[in-house]
Amino acid sequence: MLNKLLIKITTAIAVIALATSSSSAFGAGFSLSGKGSSFANGAMQACTAAYVADSVTYTSTGSGTGRTEFAAGNIEWAATDAPYTSGVPSKGFVTVPLVAGPVAFAYSAVGVGDGLNLTAEVISGILKGEITRWNDSKIQSLNPRVKLPKKAIKVVYRASGSGTNSNLTNYLNQTVGNWTKGSSDMVSASGGLAPGAVSFSTSQLLAAYIEDNSNAFGYFDLSDAINADVAIAKLRNAAGVFVAPTSSAAGKFISGQDPITGGTDATNGTLNINFTKVIPGAYQLSIVAYGLAPKRVTGKVSVGKGKAIQDWFKYVVGTCMPAKAALLGYAPIGGKLKTSALNQIKLIG
């Protein structure tokens, strides 16, 4: 993207500053261990580094592992890009929207810079192996002024259990069809991926592969795309405009969605995203990462670790992400979704 080098330098300076300020956090009050979404990793690392009220750590494992570890009681909190559909914790819990952001389509096609125009149909074709070369007429027609290499496309994707997969298959189901809606398993959801496609357990590993291998194609959070030496595509939105993945464009899309209300503590505040909704200036494949936390027993007051997690989530939603999200490649949640998040946080205990 434009000014990518400047963004990298600024981000590096910010990370150094955050790391310096984080030393006082360790040894403070409670120790809160979190795991999960690799999509949200950049945001979580920045916030844990800056947080000083308690010692909070986060490990990027993928959403599925985060949900499993939280349900098993092995961690105090988790982050996931997709709510539970199975393996639900036996104890009460709440789901809290923490941060939003775009899913970027990245590539290393030789001689091709940022801004390649792509559509949902072309992306589906690449992932399924129906479009196998960069100079395929379907890609060339969207980019008539770009000289595309006559090279095979190396498809890389997230392994089963990824919350990013769940959102991507939902997007492709709604926009193209013939994908299993909300499936975290790309192979089964597609009916078969491109021959030779390679899977990775986290966004960070996938980004590293594209950076190190020519003519590769994959998808991950904008935070990792900014920090990797990869090109980033524009995606045609429902208004018919090709839009780059940015914090602003993702914020517009998410702000146009309606959070669930009147459901359960586990579903309130989450989104049933309409990926076909026409929102001017929006980046169409933008998603939300949710926090998972224990629910306070009705009638009780939040104390101990429960209160500490409540304060931590409140810091992420109300302080850290509004200040740092755009720099890191995310979008802070706002409007109705932020109201839902703060209401959900009150239930933690």
N, C-alpha and C positions, 0 to 999 in steps of 0.2 A: 504494500500500500504506500501512498505518498508519505514522505517524511518518516518512513519506517525506521531509519537509522536514528533519527532524533528521538523517536518514541522509545527505542531500545535504550539509548543513553539515559534518557530521563527516568525510565523505569529502573535501570540499574542503580541510579543515584537514590531513587526512592527506596529501593530494597535495602541498600546499605544503611540508609537512615533508619529504616524500620528495624533492621537487625540490631543496630546500636541501641535503640530505645527499648528493645524487648528484654534486655538482660535483667531488668528489675522485675519482670513478670514471673520469672522462675523463683520459686521459694515463697511466692505469695499464697495466701489462703488455700483454695482447693486445686486439685489437679484434675483437669477435665480432658479426657482422651476422646478424640473423634476420628472417624474414618469414613471413606466413601467416595463420592463423585470426583472423578479426575477432571471433569468439566469445570467444577468449582474450585479446583486446587489453587489456582493463582489468587483468587479472592480470599480463600481461607488462610493461606500462608501469610498474606499481607496483614490480615486482621489478627491472627494469633500472634504475630510478631509485635504488633503495636499495642496489644491488650495487656494491661498491667494489674487489673483487679484480681485475677487468678492466673494460674499456669494452665494454658490451653494449648493442646497439640492437635495436629491433624495429619493423617496419612492418606495419600491418594491411592486408593485400591480399586476404584470403580464402584458405581452405585450399588450393584447387586451384593458385593461383599460388605459394603457399609450397612445395608439393610439386614443382612444375615447376622453380622457381628452385633448389631444393636439389639436384634430380636433375642439373641443368645445371652444378652447381658454382659458382653465382654468389653463394651465401651460405654461411656456416659452419654454420647450423642453421635449422630451420624448426619451425613449429607447425601442426598440422592436427587437425581434428575427425574425420577419416576416414583410415584407413591407405591405402596405395597399392593400387589395383586395376589400374593401367596406368601407363606411363611411369616404371617403377621404375628407380632409379639403377643404373648399371652397376657402380659400386663398392659395397663392403659398407657397410651402414648398420644402425642399430638404431632401434627405436621405443620411446619412453619415455612412459608416462602422467605428465602434469605436474599437471593440475588438472581438477576436475569442476565441474559447475554445471547449473542448470536452463535449458531453453529456455523463455522467457516468451512468452506470447501477449498482445500489447499492442493497445490500441485507443483511438480518440478519438471514440467515439459521444457525440453531444451530450447533456449532462445525465446521463450514466452515469458513476459513479465506479468505484473499484477493486473487484475481487471478483466480477465477472460470472462466473457458473458456465458452463463449457463442457465439452463431451465430445469425444472423438475423432471421433465421427460428425458432430457439428455443425461442427467445424473442417474436416473433409474437405469437407463440403457448402459451406462458405463459400469455401474455396480453389477448388473446382471450379465455382463459380457456380450451384450448386443452391439455395443459400440466398443471396438477394440483398439483403434488407433487414433492418435491425436488429430490427424488430418481428416478424420471422418467428415463427410459432407454435412452431417447434422451439427457438428461443432463449428465447422467452417462457415456455414450459413449464418450463424449467430455472431461470427467474428470475421467479416469479409476483409478487413484490412490487416489481419494478423497472419503471419507466416507460421503455420503449424507444422511441427516435425512429422515425418513419416515414420513414427515410432509407435511400438505397442504401449498401451497404457498398463502400468502396474497398479492394480487395485489393492489398497490396504483398508482395513476396516476394524472396528472395535469388536472384541470377543463377546460372546454371549453373556448377558447380565448387565451390560452397559445401559445406563439411563439415557445416554445420548442416542443409542440405537433405538430405544423405545420411542423417543421423540421423532427420530428420522423416519422410522417405518410408519409412524402415524402420519407424518407429513406426506410421504410418498403415497400412502393409501388414499389420503384425502385428495391429493392433487393429480395423481397418475392412475391409481388403481392397481390391482393385482399385486399388492403387498399386504402382508398380515398386519393389521392395525395394532400399533403399540407393542409389537414383539421386540424383545431385546436380543433375539437370535437372528442375525442378518441372513444367515444361510437358509434357514427354514422360512423366514418371512418373505424372501425374494423368490423362493422356489429354485434357488441355485445361483450362487454368485459367479463372477467371472473366473474362468480356469486360472489357477495359480494365485488367486487372491490370498493375501496374508493377513492374519488377525493379530491384534495387540490388546493387552489387558487394560492399558491406560492411554489417555490422550497424549501424554508426554512421550511414551514409547512410539506411538504412531507418528507423531510430529518428527521425532528424531529420524525415523526411517525415511520419510519423504525428504527431509533435509539432506540425507546422505545418499539417496538413490535417484538417479535421473528418470524422468518420465513417469513418476508415481502420482497417484491421486488418492485423496482420502478426506477425512472430515474430523474436526475437533474444535474446541473452544477458541475464540479469538485471542485470548491471553497467550496460549501456546503458539498460535499462528504469528503473533507479533514478535515473539521471542525466538522463533525458528527462522532459518534462512529459506523460506518457501514463498511461493507466489499465492495470492489469495484471489479467488474468483468473485465476480458479481453474480447475484441471483435475481432472476426475473420475479418480481412480486405479483400479487393478484391484480394490481393496477396496470400491469404490463410494462413496468419500468425496471431496468437492471440496477440493482442497489448493492453497494458494498456493505459487508458486515461491519457495523460500527456500534458504539454504545448508544448513540442517539437513535439510529434506525431500529435497534433492538428495543429500546425503551418505548418508541412509538407503537411498535407491534404489540408488546405485552400490555401497555396501557389500554389498548383497545379490546382486551379480553376481559371476561367477567369471572371473578373467583366464585367458587362454590360456597353457598351459604345454606344454613338450615340442614346440613348433613350431619356427619359424625365429627368428633374431635380429630379423627384421623384424615378426614377428607375436606373439612372446612378450610378455606384459604387456598386450596389447590385449584388448578385451572384445567378445564377440558378445552384445550386450545383448538380454535377454529383456524386451521392453516390456510383456508381459502378466503378468509375475510379480507376485503379490500380496505386498506389503511394507507393513505397517501404517505410516501416517504419511508414506509416500513420495510425492514428486512424480514422476509417471510418465515425463515426458519430460525426463530428466536425462542428460547426456552427458559424455564425457571429451575433453579436448584433449591430444594427444600431441606430444612433441618428436621431431624427426628429427635424427640426428647420425651422423657417420662412425664406422664400426666399427674398432676396433683390430685390427691384424694379429695373428693367433694367435702367442703366444710373445713378443710385443713388450711393452714397457712404455709406458704412456700418457705422452706428453711433448708439449710445445709447445701448439698450439691444441687438439689432441685432449684433453689433460689439462685445459685451460682450459674447454672445453665440458662436460667431465665435472663439474668443480667447479661450473659455472654451473647445470647441471641439478640437481645435488645440493642446491644452495642453494634453488632454486625448490621442490623437493619437500619438503625437510627443514626449511627455515627460513622462507622468505618466505610460502608459502601457508598453513602452519599458523598464522602470526601475522596475516595480512592477508586471507585468502580471504573470511571471513564478512562483513567490513566492505564488501568490494568486490562482493559478490553471487555469490561462488563457493563451492565446497566443497573443502577439501584432501583429497587422496586418502589413504586409510588402510588398515589391515588387510592382506589378501592382495594388494591392488592396489599398495599402497606397497612391500611386499616385492618384488614383481615389478619395480617401477620402479627400486628401488635395485640389484637384480641386473642389470637392463638397463644402467644407468648405468655399471657396472663394465666393460662391453664397449666403451665409447666410447674412441676414441683416434685 
